[in-house]
Amino acid sequence: MELLAPAGNVEKLKFVLQYGADAAYMGFSSFSLRSQAGGMEELDPGELKKILGPKKLYAALNSYFLPDDLKRLDDELPKLQDYPISAFILSDMGLLPLLKKHFPHTERHLSTQANCLNQGSARVYGDLGFSRIILGREVPLDQIRIIRDAVPDLELEVFVHGAMCWAYSGRCYLSRGMAGAGRSGNTGDCTQSCRWDYKLYLEEAQRPGEFYEVDEEDGHTSLLSSRDLKMIDHLRDLQDAGVDSVKIEGRQKSAYYGSLVTRAYRAALDELDGKVYPWTEEHKMALEEAPHRDFSSGFFFDKEMMETPNEKDLHLSHAFLGYIGDYAGEGEWELMVRGPFRAGQTLEILSPDGPTKQDTTWVIRERTLGIQTEVNPGAVRRTYTIKSAQPLSKGMILRTLKAGSI
């Protein structure tokens, strides 16, 4: 099975590929359902080809389009001609003529947003020229096998990890209703209103205007906040059902999140193929260390778990501090700072293909100021290097345990 990972920007793309993804999906400016995440236009096509190597990149155009949007897209699509795009992901059938016009030989994948839940719909989309169906998240595992047998020539893709929307296949107007017409989840700008902190009040019919607060722990309730999806323990079931590609959600999440989750599913998929390493179990278990809400298996087995709301906003056990850049000489490496470093911290060093290592004797140096005991993200015109007792290499991730997480 293909491992497909999210890339909200170029930095995230590099990380998910290094940490084990076979392919990545990325947006095109404001024409995808994660319009805030950035897009592939950030990079020159030639540079993007070097980053990808033999791996694939799918362009997400899975928003819903108004007439003016279609005209704008028609004008913008030629700019992507030189980009190494293996397939377009779309949900709006109005895009088909434009893609056939500008990219007649590029594959088309049906977005989960299009709600394909059965073999009849899959056949129709296949007749329209789609090569892959990203099934709606409501399809149970036993029904995937039925669809697979009915459409053997179509590839099937499913989400296996990440945030779930409480609305049917993500078709939700809560954000637009609560945050304004410009913040619709159907056009790539969801505010996640379902995850805001709410208070409930009772109003008795005979006493209008008198409100009685229904209080829960921490003063709010999360009736609308769904659990995160986690299917790492059921990949063989998906493989047996005929799934071709397993997908991780999270284009707007950090490079740290994408790396940890991609690495975990790489280890699990390799294990299915008989490739077991000393760090396999550690990499899989690290899903508990990536930022997440309460986990569930979504709709694959029993929707009852999905109907139970998430009880905690986010589980955060570690703080992402930064990552290693190029070798700077004399045993030092460039340091890309993403969180505060403090002298005496125990650094945890993560790599794509090895166990987590720790170091308390690390030294950070600023190019002009020398050794630093405190380093904060966002320092203007500061260039940092790090030296560690542990062997380092480009792309390694640095983090530390958050206080109170033990």
GUPAKE-397302 format. One record per residue (C-alpha): residue in three letters; y negated, z, x negated. Coordinates in Angstrom, 3 decimals. Example, Ala and Ser with C-alpha at 12.3 -4.5 7.8 and 13.67 -1.06 7.14 Angstrom:
REM residues 2
+------+----------+----------+----------+
| rest |       py |       pz |       px |
+------+----------+----------+----------+
|  ALA |    4.500 |    7.800 |  -12.300 |
|  SER |    1.060 |    7.140 |  -13.670 |
+------+----------+----------+----------+
REM end
This chain:
REM residues 406
+------+----------+----------+----------+
| rest |       py |       pz |       px |
+------+----------+----------+----------+
|  MET |    0.000 |    0.000 |    0.000 |
|  GLU |   -3.522 |   -0.759 |   -1.116 |
|  LEU |   -5.807 |    2.214 |   -1.765 |
|  LEU |   -9.269 |    1.396 |   -0.426 |
|  ALA |  -12.162 |    3.705 |   -1.336 |
|  PRO |  -15.819 |    3.996 |   -0.267 |
|  ALA |  -18.694 |    2.905 |   -2.500 |
|  GLY |  -22.125 |    3.790 |   -1.153 |
|  ASN |  -23.826 |    2.531 |   -4.313 |
|  VAL |  -23.014 |    1.138 |   -7.738 |
|  GLU |  -22.485 |    4.558 |   -9.337 |
|  LYS |  -19.940 |    5.504 |   -6.678 |
|  LEU |  -18.244 |    2.122 |   -7.034 |
|  LYS |  -17.645 |    2.694 |  -10.746 |
|  PHE |  -16.175 |    6.137 |  -10.102 |
|  VAL |  -13.733 |    5.267 |   -7.319 |
|  LEU |  -12.426 |    2.321 |   -9.318 |
|  GLN |  -11.996 |    4.456 |  -12.437 |
|  TYR |  -10.274 |    7.195 |  -10.414 |
|  GLY |   -7.638 |    4.915 |   -8.959 |
|  ALA |   -8.827 |    2.690 |   -6.097 |
|  ASP |   -7.289 |   -0.779 |   -5.787 |
|  ALA |  -10.305 |   -1.965 |   -3.827 |
|  ALA |  -13.651 |   -0.649 |   -2.597 |
|  TYR |  -15.839 |   -1.342 |    0.414 |
|  MET |  -19.593 |   -1.467 |    0.176 |
|  GLY |  -22.473 |   -2.244 |    2.499 |
|  PHE |  -25.123 |   -4.931 |    2.437 |
|  SER |  -28.516 |   -3.199 |    2.868 |
|  SER |  -29.205 |   -2.521 |    6.563 |
|  PHE |  -26.335 |   -4.590 |    7.947 |
|  SER |  -23.562 |   -1.978 |    7.799 |
|  LEU |  -22.787 |    1.283 |    9.583 |
|  ARG |  -23.983 |    3.291 |    6.574 |
|  SER |  -27.420 |    1.751 |    6.138 |
|  GLN |  -28.640 |    4.818 |    4.227 |
|  ALA |  -25.921 |    4.436 |    1.590 |
|  GLY |  -27.376 |    1.457 |   -0.273 |
|  GLY |  -25.681 |   -1.838 |   -0.982 |
|  MET |  -24.257 |   -4.284 |   -3.461 |
|  GLU |  -27.626 |   -6.016 |   -3.918 |
|  GLU |  -28.515 |   -3.182 |   -6.303 |
|  LEU |  -26.593 |   -5.022 |   -9.007 |
|  ASP |  -26.509 |   -8.481 |  -10.543 |
|  PRO |  -23.430 |  -10.480 |   -9.398 |
|  GLY |  -22.243 |  -10.966 |  -12.971 |
|  GLU |  -22.438 |   -7.242 |  -13.725 |
|  LEU |  -20.605 |   -6.490 |  -10.497 |
|  LYS |  -17.790 |   -8.826 |  -11.536 |
|  LYS |  -17.456 |   -6.948 |  -14.842 |
|  ILE |  -17.236 |   -3.603 |  -13.009 |
|  LEU |  -14.570 |   -4.873 |  -10.598 |
|  GLY |  -12.333 |   -6.663 |  -13.062 |
|  PRO |   -9.160 |   -7.618 |  -11.136 |
|  LYS |   -9.929 |   -5.222 |   -8.271 |
|  LYS |  -11.367 |   -6.236 |   -4.902 |
|  LEU |  -14.661 |   -5.598 |   -3.131 |
|  TYR |  -15.079 |   -5.795 |    0.654 |
|  ALA |  -18.551 |   -6.199 |    2.160 |
|  ALA |  -19.198 |   -4.115 |    5.290 |
|  LEU |  -21.271 |   -5.900 |    7.940 |
|  ASN |  -19.921 |   -3.673 |   10.701 |
|  SER |  -23.116 |   -2.843 |   12.567 |
|  TYR |  -23.913 |   -4.220 |   16.028 |
|  PHE |  -26.557 |   -6.941 |   16.067 |
|  LEU |  -29.476 |   -7.837 |   18.311 |
|  PRO |  -30.721 |  -11.464 |   18.418 |
|  ASP |  -33.390 |  -10.807 |   15.788 |
|  ASP |  -30.756 |   -9.154 |   13.574 |
|  LEU |  -28.589 |  -12.281 |   13.657 |
|  LYS |  -31.513 |  -14.434 |   12.585 |
|  ARG |  -32.301 |  -12.070 |    9.733 |
|  LEU |  -28.661 |  -12.015 |    8.638 |
|  ASP |  -28.514 |  -15.820 |    8.671 |
|  ASP |  -31.468 |  -15.822 |    6.267 |
|  GLU |  -29.994 |  -13.106 |    4.020 |
|  LEU |  -26.340 |  -14.173 |    3.716 |
|  PRO |  -27.013 |  -16.964 |    1.175 |
|  LYS |  -28.135 |  -14.262 |   -1.271 |
|  LEU |  -24.509 |  -13.056 |   -1.424 |
|  GLN |  -23.029 |  -16.407 |   -2.430 |
|  ASP |  -22.558 |  -15.421 |   -6.073 |
|  TYR |  -21.185 |  -11.939 |   -5.361 |
|  PRO |  -17.455 |  -11.268 |   -5.892 |
|  ILE |  -16.670 |  -10.530 |   -2.234 |
|  SER |  -12.997 |  -10.687 |   -1.281 |
|  ALA |  -13.558 |  -10.083 |    2.446 |
|  PHE |  -16.187 |   -9.218 |    5.053 |
|  ILE |  -15.682 |   -6.292 |    7.431 |
|  LEU |  -17.245 |   -6.913 |   10.847 |
|  SER |  -17.077 |   -5.661 |   14.412 |
|  ASP |  -19.588 |   -7.959 |   16.164 |
|  MET |  -18.018 |  -11.329 |   17.009 |
|  GLY |  -21.464 |  -12.913 |   16.951 |
|  LEU |  -21.226 |  -12.880 |   13.151 |
|  LEU |  -18.239 |  -15.226 |   13.036 |
|  PRO |  -20.233 |  -18.501 |   13.180 |
|  LEU |  -22.558 |  -17.272 |   10.426 |
|  LEU |  -19.700 |  -16.233 |    8.151 |
|  LYS |  -17.863 |  -19.506 |    8.758 |
|  LYS |  -21.089 |  -21.327 |    7.893 |
|  HIS |  -21.947 |  -19.457 |    4.693 |
|  PHE |  -18.511 |  -18.177 |    3.571 |
|  PRO |  -15.890 |  -20.493 |    5.089 |
|  HIS |  -13.170 |  -19.476 |    2.603 |
|  THR |  -13.735 |  -15.700 |    2.489 |
|  GLU |  -11.355 |  -13.441 |    4.415 |
|  ARG |  -12.558 |  -11.521 |    7.454 |
|  HIS |  -11.398 |   -7.991 |    8.311 |
|  LEU |  -11.889 |   -6.510 |   11.769 |
|  SER |  -13.735 |   -3.187 |   11.645 |
|  THR |  -12.261 |   -0.085 |   13.263 |
|  GLN |  -15.503 |   -0.085 |   15.272 |
|  ALA |  -14.151 |   -3.064 |   17.246 |
|  ASN |  -11.528 |   -0.813 |   18.893 |
|  CYS |   -8.359 |   -2.818 |   18.266 |
|  LEU |   -5.609 |   -0.586 |   19.649 |
|  ASN |   -2.761 |   -2.935 |   20.588 |
|  GLN |   -0.813 |   -6.033 |   19.631 |
|  GLY |   -2.469 |   -8.218 |   22.274 |
|  SER |   -5.932 |   -7.613 |   20.872 |
|  ALA |   -4.628 |   -8.051 |   17.329 |
|  ARG |   -3.231 |  -11.501 |   18.218 |
|  VAL |   -6.583 |  -12.561 |   19.676 |
|  TYR |   -8.434 |  -11.502 |   16.545 |
|  GLY |   -5.835 |  -13.244 |   14.405 |
|  ASP |   -6.445 |  -16.458 |   16.368 |
|  LEU |  -10.169 |  -16.037 |   15.652 |
|  GLY |   -9.484 |  -16.122 |   11.944 |
|  PHE |   -9.184 |  -12.457 |   10.946 |
|  SER |   -6.646 |  -11.720 |    8.214 |
|  ARG |   -6.694 |   -7.937 |    8.549 |
|  ILE |   -7.088 |   -5.472 |   11.414 |
|  ILE |   -8.553 |   -2.039 |   10.696 |
|  LEU |   -6.965 |   -0.236 |   13.608 |
|  GLY |   -8.899 |    2.089 |   15.874 |
|  ARG |   -8.395 |    5.689 |   14.825 |
|  GLU |   -6.913 |    6.527 |   18.215 |
|  VAL |   -3.675 |    4.575 |   17.557 |
|  PRO |   -0.687 |    6.960 |   17.156 |
|  LEU |    1.750 |    6.369 |   14.330 |
|  ASP |    4.634 |    5.241 |   16.562 |
|  GLN |    2.387 |    2.583 |   18.131 |
|  ILE |    1.426 |    1.145 |   14.733 |
|  ARG |    5.043 |    0.055 |   14.252 |
|  ILE |    4.914 |   -1.833 |   17.546 |
|  ILE |    1.745 |   -3.637 |   16.494 |
|  ARG |    3.236 |   -4.393 |   13.066 |
|  ASP |    6.338 |   -6.003 |   14.553 |
|  ALA |    4.255 |   -8.079 |   16.989 |
|  VAL |    1.824 |   -9.488 |   14.402 |
|  PRO |    3.763 |   -9.769 |   11.115 |
|  ASP |    1.240 |  -12.205 |    9.608 |
|  LEU |   -1.738 |   -9.847 |    9.957 |
|  GLU |   -2.519 |   -7.062 |    7.501 |
|  LEU |   -2.995 |   -3.593 |    9.001 |
|  GLU |   -5.383 |   -1.021 |    7.592 |
|  VAL |   -5.907 |    2.599 |    8.690 |
|  PHE |   -8.210 |    5.444 |    7.736 |
|  VAL |   -6.300 |    8.302 |    6.111 |
|  HIS |   -9.002 |   10.713 |    4.948 |
|  GLY |  -12.514 |   11.882 |    5.732 |
|  ALA |  -14.860 |   12.611 |    8.595 |
|  MET |  -13.893 |   11.760 |   12.162 |
|  CYS |  -16.300 |   10.988 |   14.993 |
|  TRP |  -15.902 |   12.951 |   18.214 |
|  ALA |  -16.681 |    9.801 |   20.223 |
|  TYR |  -14.118 |    7.088 |   20.985 |
|  SER |  -13.885 |    4.855 |   17.890 |
|  GLY |  -17.335 |    6.023 |   16.869 |
|  ARG |  -19.104 |    4.417 |   19.827 |
|  CYS |  -21.622 |    7.160 |   20.324 |
|  TYR |  -25.175 |    7.404 |   21.665 |
|  LEU |  -25.708 |   11.101 |   20.984 |
|  SER |  -27.746 |   10.472 |   17.826 |
|  ARG |  -29.932 |    7.894 |   19.532 |
|  GLY |  -30.483 |   10.153 |   22.533 |
|  MET |  -31.368 |   13.234 |   20.486 |
|  ALA |  -33.147 |   11.738 |   17.487 |
|  GLY |  -34.765 |    8.599 |   18.851 |
|  ALA |  -34.068 |    4.911 |   19.268 |
|  GLY |  -34.173 |    4.266 |   15.527 |
|  ARG |  -31.293 |    6.640 |   14.765 |
|  SER |  -28.271 |    5.061 |   16.439 |
|  GLY |  -24.777 |    5.486 |   15.044 |
|  ASN |  -24.010 |    1.964 |   16.240 |
|  THR |  -26.602 |    0.404 |   13.960 |
|  GLY |  -25.908 |    2.383 |   10.816 |
|  ASP |  -28.297 |    5.322 |   11.044 |
|  CYS |  -26.403 |    8.210 |   12.666 |
|  THR |  -27.981 |   11.675 |   12.306 |
|  GLN |  -24.611 |   13.362 |   13.051 |
|  SER |  -26.141 |   15.235 |   15.970 |
|  CYS |  -22.624 |   16.364 |   16.881 |
|  ARG |  -22.616 |   18.579 |   13.785 |
|  TRP |  -25.956 |   20.278 |   14.385 |
|  ASP |  -25.923 |   24.023 |   15.068 |
|  TYR |  -26.157 |   24.668 |   18.808 |
|  LYS |  -26.634 |   27.745 |   20.966 |
|  LEU |  -25.205 |   27.908 |   24.467 |
|  TYR |  -26.902 |   29.505 |   27.459 |
|  LEU |  -25.757 |   30.307 |   30.987 |
|  GLU |  -28.029 |   29.804 |   33.996 |
|  GLU |  -26.953 |   31.305 |   37.305 |
|  ALA |  -27.636 |   28.989 |   40.272 |
|  GLN |  -29.539 |   31.654 |   42.244 |
|  ARG |  -31.656 |   32.687 |   39.252 |
|  PRO |  -33.148 |   29.445 |   37.863 |
|  GLY |  -35.003 |   29.872 |   34.620 |
|  GLU |  -33.070 |   32.982 |   33.570 |
|  PHE |  -30.918 |   32.083 |   30.555 |
|  TYR |  -28.150 |   34.218 |   29.060 |
|  GLU |  -27.132 |   33.357 |   25.530 |
|  VAL |  -23.460 |   32.697 |   24.786 |
|  ASP |  -23.266 |   33.842 |   21.180 |
|  GLU |  -20.554 |   32.982 |   18.664 |
|  GLU |  -20.007 |   33.801 |   15.022 |
|  ASP |  -23.060 |   33.003 |   12.860 |
|  GLY |  -25.113 |   32.438 |   16.012 |
|  HIS |  -24.009 |   28.898 |   16.802 |
|  THR |  -21.073 |   26.920 |   18.131 |
|  SER |  -19.508 |   23.665 |   16.994 |
|  LEU |  -18.000 |   22.292 |   20.183 |
|  LEU |  -18.729 |   18.681 |   19.199 |
|  SER |  -17.902 |   18.808 |   15.492 |
|  SER |  -14.515 |   17.191 |   14.873 |
|  ARG |  -12.104 |   18.093 |   12.104 |
|  ASP |  -11.691 |   15.941 |    9.020 |
|  LEU |   -8.725 |   13.611 |    8.698 |
|  LYS |   -6.103 |   14.242 |    5.995 |
|  MET |   -2.914 |   12.181 |    5.792 |
|  ILE |   -1.901 |   12.586 |    2.159 |
|  ASP |    1.392 |   14.219 |    3.168 |
|  HIS |    2.320 |   11.379 |    5.520 |
|  LEU |    1.809 |    8.249 |    3.425 |
|  ARG |    5.491 |    7.329 |    3.544 |
|  ASP |    5.357 |    7.477 |    7.343 |
|  LEU |    2.450 |    5.032 |    7.265 |
|  GLN |    4.263 |    2.803 |    4.796 |
|  ASP |    7.369 |    2.786 |    6.994 |
|  ALA |    5.198 |    1.885 |   10.004 |
|  GLY |    4.026 |   -1.249 |    8.198 |
|  VAL |    0.523 |   -0.263 |    7.065 |
|  ASP |   -0.816 |   -2.466 |    4.250 |
|  SER |   -3.950 |   -0.571 |    3.257 |
|  VAL |   -4.990 |    3.085 |    3.474 |
|  LYS |   -8.699 |    3.792 |    3.594 |
|  ILE |  -10.885 |    6.740 |    2.608 |
|  GLU |  -14.066 |    7.446 |    4.576 |
|  GLY |  -17.267 |    8.497 |    2.831 |
|  ARG |  -19.792 |    5.910 |    1.636 |
|  GLN |  -22.590 |    8.448 |    2.047 |
|  LYS |  -20.737 |   11.185 |    0.198 |
|  SER |  -21.130 |   11.920 |   -3.505 |
|  ALA |  -19.444 |   10.228 |   -6.442 |
|  TYR |  -17.756 |   13.591 |   -7.055 |
|  TYR |  -16.212 |   13.576 |   -3.575 |
|  GLY |  -15.130 |    9.960 |   -3.837 |
|  SER |  -13.539 |   10.530 |   -7.238 |
|  LEU |  -11.564 |   13.624 |   -6.225 |
|  VAL |  -10.241 |   12.134 |   -2.996 |
|  THR |   -9.435 |    8.749 |   -4.534 |
|  ARG |   -7.622 |   10.437 |   -7.415 |
|  ALA |   -5.545 |   12.537 |   -5.005 |
|  TYR |   -4.402 |    9.557 |   -2.956 |
|  ARG |   -3.727 |    7.536 |   -6.122 |
|  ALA |   -1.395 |   10.307 |   -7.281 |
|  ALA |    0.347 |   10.422 |   -3.900 |
|  LEU |    0.803 |    6.641 |   -3.712 |
|  ASP |    2.096 |    6.516 |   -7.282 |
|  GLU |    4.548 |    9.248 |   -6.343 |
|  LEU |    5.842 |    7.051 |   -3.507 |
|  ASP |    6.529 |    4.383 |   -6.136 |
|  GLY |    8.425 |    6.857 |   -8.314 |
|  LYS |    5.593 |    7.440 |  -10.788 |
|  VAL |    5.284 |   11.207 |  -11.174 |
|  TYR |    3.094 |   12.783 |  -13.836 |
|  PRO |    2.639 |   16.407 |  -14.950 |
|  TRP |   -0.685 |   16.490 |  -13.093 |
|  THR |    0.436 |   14.734 |   -9.878 |
|  GLU |    0.617 |   17.861 |   -7.728 |
|  GLU |   -2.648 |   19.235 |   -9.122 |
|  HIS |   -4.477 |   16.015 |   -8.246 |
|  LYS |   -3.089 |   16.057 |   -4.703 |
|  MET |   -3.973 |   19.708 |   -4.158 |
|  ALA |   -7.550 |   19.046 |   -5.335 |
|  LEU |   -8.318 |   17.720 |   -1.833 |
|  GLU |   -8.811 |   21.357 |   -0.899 |
|  GLU |  -11.516 |   21.569 |   -3.567 |
|  ALA |  -13.491 |   18.518 |   -2.422 |
|  PRO |  -16.156 |   19.284 |    0.233 |
|  HIS |  -14.449 |   19.143 |    3.634 |
|  ARG |  -14.239 |   20.550 |    7.139 |
|  ASP |  -11.069 |   21.908 |    8.683 |
|  PHE |   -8.325 |   19.307 |    8.281 |
|  SER |   -6.184 |   17.563 |   10.887 |
|  SER |   -3.847 |   14.572 |   11.095 |
|  GLY |   -6.177 |   12.894 |   13.588 |
|  PHE |   -4.462 |   10.984 |   16.389 |
|  PHE |   -1.447 |    9.891 |   14.343 |
|  PHE |    0.903 |   12.572 |   15.681 |
|  ASP |   -0.686 |   14.851 |   18.240 |
|  LYS |   -4.221 |   14.550 |   19.566 |
|  GLU |   -4.235 |   18.255 |   20.469 |
|  MET |   -5.367 |   19.131 |   16.946 |
|  MET |   -8.249 |   16.653 |   17.226 |
|  GLU |   -9.310 |   18.296 |   20.462 |
|  THR |   -9.737 |   21.617 |   18.621 |
|  PRO |  -13.253 |   21.677 |   17.146 |
|  ASN |  -14.006 |   22.352 |   13.527 |
|  GLU |  -14.755 |   26.055 |   13.028 |
|  LYS |  -16.643 |   25.931 |    9.730 |
|  ASP |  -19.386 |   23.561 |    8.604 |
|  LEU |  -18.062 |   22.725 |    5.134 |
|  HIS |  -15.563 |   24.218 |    2.720 |
|  LEU |  -17.277 |   24.224 |   -0.681 |
|  SER |  -15.358 |   25.826 |   -3.548 |
|  HIS |  -17.037 |   24.105 |   -6.510 |
|  ALA |  -20.447 |   22.860 |   -7.581 |
|  PHE |  -20.697 |   19.337 |   -9.023 |
|  LEU |  -22.738 |   19.520 |  -12.225 |
|  GLY |  -22.604 |   16.044 |  -13.695 |
|  TYR |  -20.503 |   13.501 |  -15.537 |
|  ILE |  -19.954 |   12.101 |  -18.999 |
|  GLY |  -21.679 |    8.894 |  -20.115 |
|  ASP |  -21.350 |    6.930 |  -23.351 |
|  TYR |  -20.472 |    8.383 |  -26.741 |
|  ALA |  -23.651 |    9.433 |  -28.571 |
|  GLY |  -22.186 |   10.134 |  -32.017 |
|  GLU |  -21.390 |   13.273 |  -34.034 |
|  GLY |  -19.010 |   14.556 |  -31.372 |
|  GLU |  -21.629 |   14.427 |  -28.593 |
|  TRP |  -21.594 |   12.490 |  -25.333 |
|  GLU |  -24.355 |   11.441 |  -22.956 |
|  LEU |  -24.624 |   13.851 |  -20.015 |
|  MET |  -25.686 |   12.698 |  -16.548 |
|  VAL |  -26.981 |   15.852 |  -14.870 |
|  ARG |  -26.391 |   16.328 |  -11.140 |
|  GLY |  -26.474 |   20.123 |  -10.869 |
|  PRO |  -27.785 |   23.173 |  -12.769 |
|  PHE |  -26.091 |   24.104 |  -16.043 |
|  ARG |  -26.397 |   27.691 |  -17.278 |
|  ALA |  -25.238 |   29.119 |  -20.597 |
|  GLY |  -21.973 |   31.020 |  -20.136 |
|  GLN |  -20.720 |   28.933 |  -17.225 |
|  THR |  -17.069 |   27.995 |  -17.278 |
|  LEU |  -17.026 |   24.232 |  -17.045 |
|  GLU |  -14.106 |   22.489 |  -15.379 |
|  ILE |  -13.544 |   18.999 |  -16.788 |
|  LEU |  -11.846 |   16.465 |  -14.516 |
|  SER |  -10.395 |   13.117 |  -15.546 |
|  PRO |   -8.655 |   10.253 |  -13.709 |
|  ASP |   -5.314 |   10.739 |  -15.424 |
|  GLY |   -4.892 |   14.254 |  -16.703 |
|  PRO |   -4.994 |   17.947 |  -15.778 |
|  THR |   -8.221 |   19.892 |  -15.249 |
|  LYS |   -9.439 |   21.537 |  -18.444 |
|  GLN |  -11.896 |   24.393 |  -18.952 |
|  ASP |  -14.543 |   25.112 |  -21.560 |
|  THR |  -16.944 |   28.014 |  -22.071 |
|  THR |  -18.195 |   26.989 |  -25.537 |
|  TRP |  -19.966 |   23.782 |  -24.521 |
|  VAL |  -23.404 |   22.995 |  -25.957 |
|  ILE |  -26.073 |   20.831 |  -24.331 |
|  ARG |  -28.793 |   19.250 |  -26.416 |
|  GLU |  -31.987 |   17.498 |  -25.285 |
|  ARG |  -32.998 |   14.601 |  -27.530 |
|  THR |  -36.399 |   16.026 |  -28.491 |
|  LEU |  -36.148 |   19.712 |  -27.512 |
|  GLY |  -32.803 |   20.583 |  -29.089 |
|  ILE |  -30.192 |   22.978 |  -27.713 |
|  GLN |  -30.739 |   24.023 |  -24.079 |
|  THR |  -29.442 |   27.153 |  -22.333 |
|  GLU |  -30.562 |   25.945 |  -18.888 |
|  VAL |  -30.555 |   22.391 |  -17.594 |
|  ASN |  -31.634 |   21.329 |  -14.107 |
|  PRO |  -31.233 |   17.987 |  -12.345 |
|  GLY |  -34.295 |   15.852 |  -11.838 |
|  ALA |  -36.029 |   16.626 |  -15.139 |
|  VAL |  -38.329 |   13.686 |  -15.838 |
|  ARG |  -37.748 |   11.704 |  -19.040 |
|  ARG |  -35.109 |   14.047 |  -20.396 |
|  THR |  -32.055 |   12.716 |  -22.238 |
|  TYR |  -29.149 |   15.130 |  -22.614 |
|  THR |  -25.949 |   15.170 |  -24.641 |
|  ILE |  -23.040 |   17.582 |  -24.447 |
|  LYS |  -20.482 |   18.743 |  -26.985 |
|  SER |  -17.277 |   20.428 |  -25.887 |
|  ALA |  -14.228 |   22.048 |  -27.429 |
|  GLN |  -12.233 |   19.824 |  -25.068 |
|  PRO |  -11.844 |   16.090 |  -25.689 |
|  LEU |  -14.303 |   14.087 |  -23.572 |
|  SER |  -14.466 |   10.480 |  -22.431 |
|  LYS |  -16.744 |    8.363 |  -20.275 |
|  GLY |  -16.508 |    9.074 |  -16.544 |
|  MET |  -15.146 |   12.619 |  -16.800 |
|  ILE |  -16.567 |   14.930 |  -14.128 |
|  LEU |  -18.028 |   18.373 |  -14.822 |
|  ARG |  -18.107 |   21.133 |  -12.237 |
|  THR |  -18.027 |   24.918 |  -11.946 |
|  LEU |  -16.561 |   27.363 |   -9.452 |
|  LYS |  -19.085 |   28.483 |   -6.852 |
|  ALA |  -19.812 |   32.205 |   -6.663 |
|  GLY |  -17.576 |   33.939 |   -4.135 |
|  SER |  -15.046 |   31.095 |   -4.018 |
|  ILE |  -12.184 |   32.960 |   -5.667 |
+------+----------+----------+----------+
REM end
